[in-house]
Amino acid sequence: MTPPHEHVRTPAPVSPGVGRRRLLAGGAAGLGALAVAGLPRPAAGAPAATAGARAAAQAAPARLTVDLGAPEGPVLRGAAGALYGLSDVGVPSDAALAPLKFTSVSQKPEGGAQHPNGDAITVSESFFRNSEGDILVMMQDMYVEWPYEDLGIEDYLGKVERIAADIAAAEQRDRFVYVLFNEPDYIWYDLDVADTGQYRRNRDRFLQDWTRVYRLVRSHHPGARIAGPNEAAYDARFLPDFLAYAKANDVLPDILTWHELGSASLADFQGHYDHYRSIERAAGVGPLPVSINEYANRRDMSVPGQLVQWAAMFERNKVHANMAYWDAAGNLSGTVVRANAPNGAWWFFRWYAGLTGETVAVTPPRPNAVDTLQGMAALDPARRQVQAIVGGAAGDADVTLRNVARDVLGTEVSVVVSEAAWSGYEGQHPAPRVLSRTKTAVAADGTVTVPLRGMHVMSAYRIVLTPAGAGAPAAADVPWSAAYEAEDAAITDGTVRTHGTPANANGYAASGTKDVGDLGEPTSRVDFTVTVPRTGRYDLAVLYGNQSGVPATQRLLVDGGASGRKATLTYPSTENWTYRGKQETTLRLSAGSHTLTLARDTAEVTLDRIDLTEHRTPHAVYEATLADITGEPGFDYSSAAGPGTGALLLGPGDQAVFDVYAPRDAYYTLVPRAAGPVRLALHGTALTAAPNTPRRVYLLAGNNRVTVTARTGAGAGARVGVTALEAEGAGDTDGVTVLEAARARLAGGARLVDSPYASGGSYIGYLGNAPESTAEFTVTARAAGRHMLVVRYANNDRDEGHAYNTDIISRKAEITVNGTTRQAVFKNTWGWDDYWTLGIPVDLRDGPNTIRFGNPSAWAPDIDRIEVAPVRH
């Protein structure tokens, strides 16, 4: 039967830094207080800024210089990688994975016991169809314990033989890289021991075992790529010995790896890398490709302003690097919300994936320092584009671009600045807000200076330069907004805690490094004093955590709830109390000051920050010249109108792929800003769109890949100019068929289970685990064609007991539509009473259709309801 849905409150997570040596490498830097962070900006009436923010505001703007005349080499995108970034085929979704162009992921061997999912060969189906990168196989993850149980080298060699045989038989075997050992400086070999004599004995034993494993792999897989030695930190003592021995015995790795997990790694890595290259030269080796196949701490994950610092230093050195795996598999190390939605970090990596041409030298105000303004930039002369991504500091900065070539960009440039804010680990982030669009003359000395004012320490910023044509770009619509930290509010029966500082690098990120917890008393509440400039509608966003085991609620009171001004906010479960999600609602407020109260209702949450933003009807502009482009389109910058980034000229065989965000599963309006008719393709179907004419289409919550091509039938050599694809609306469900669980025909033990959390009051449980256990719906389609089947489900299967990872497990279901069966993977939802959605494209015929769910060999997820909608309506 389905495992019981027990709701047990578990304690807040303990940092794995206790007893784990990898986290002790490097010391904490002495840093000032962090400013209020996130997209909204404090405005008149907002709470006083922190001391660090005040100091930043009073100081002269920091200066970061981009030298377009100092190329560093082709864009590598090496920092786009993750350890256990994938958990299953389809987790994360193709739409979430493909745009980021990850160059590597690290996964366990097939059948490895360290984690319940993330098997390298299994997930390669997803990764290889969405990336040109490699999969690093963490071979010792065959073992169940952390640190790995030491059963002797003979036991390990038996496992190595199986791994090598499996990979050698894989279809794309040469895209796998064998990581022979993991952190041997303290696992099995204790290479970091202080005593010199003991070190030599440990070293010699490791080198002997390295040789045996290396040669065994190559005997099964000739030409296999091998990586190592893969220590937990840079080891200046061991690496010279390792290189000398490996060269002499013909067992050099193809890729040299180590980890950068210290709180001071942002300051220390450059020295480590330079030292490694020096000992490599002294040994007469290489240069070997370098992979930092674990980097960053919990406080860095999901935070654009932190990740840009890491990526910039890896990109300028042209090394590959994979984010560490501190929590759950399948979300690209805290980059993907659920399975398909972007958070702020996702948009940062989407920008990173969009860099083309060559990177150029960037000089930050303080090189090789922790928590400082850093950046990377690329120049693409063929596209006549410059893109710079910066972040990591609060306050003001001037970004000065030098050697702006007039023969590439002209004498006047269009400058577009956007912001990717921190939205939490589990908080969805819409398309990054454009902060400004301007035309700027290139100075006589060949410079362009872009001022960034009021930066948020947790945000990243993208600056795009293109030649400026005639006319003026559309002004950016930046609504009023303000951020209010929970720790600065009036707190009743709650506790302020500090998280994610350099001194506690593996604590979770928190806005302002603090949150308010222990809000479980009947009288617990947090009162925020806010001030808004105008009477109208405001969007309220709450950054929270919920480890109570069920969706929690708080009472939202405006000015004490007078005149009925109160509502209930429901907070879905998150991984733990400090793994932030984001919940949103809309309020109507009169101009002036108000008290917004969040008071305990059911269960308990932690509160980090609230944001108030003047309401706007959602409208996103996706620039065509910055889309994912294939073929050989042209770039036309004769007009600066609209988004200010010119037009993409699509000819036969050319295409532009746009990543279009939707806040929920619903219909939205897409408008191609084009000079002629185009075709829009999404969810496996296509439709023709007239220029500048709205088309109503169904989008899934999160990211949707929309491909735009010139309409078939255009004459040979004809091109259609496209400036942007616009997405409008908050989402509507007119035309969507909704079938609650009670509408299904159940068989073989599947049954309805009452639940106050299910939308119709009950869900389908005990589904699967036998061929006869099924749930069948009849759906009547108004017309034949491609539809989206959206399944609202719950699943909280877990494998307990890992030292620090949360080993969630996906469930699978076989879905049969009119006799055609496919498998779908349903990611863990953090709680049995938390319902997420999974969208699946299906083809329906006109009239009645049968959709059946089951799983003959394992439990399927609990199903609350299904929704069916034609893609175009």
Disulfide bonds with the S-S distance in Angstrom:
none
